[in-house]
């Protein structure tokens, strides 16, 4: 069985660029205030969701391993 992730968007940081929606349309939606949120916060690991987090211009997307809470993105330093 593959990794399961917990995906969060820091809405106080999100600028509504919609890059996440373009990179992972099944993973993210913009609400009426143009703020991003995950469609489902707990998901199977998905390259598109990771690409969305990596390409967010303000790094508003955080991904952690569901079982351990270990950071997937942004990586811990």
Secondary structure, DSSP 8 states (H G I E B T S, - for coil): ---EEEEEE-TTT-----HHHHH-TTTEEE-TTS-EEESSSEEE--HHHHHHHHH-TT--EEEEETTT--EEES---
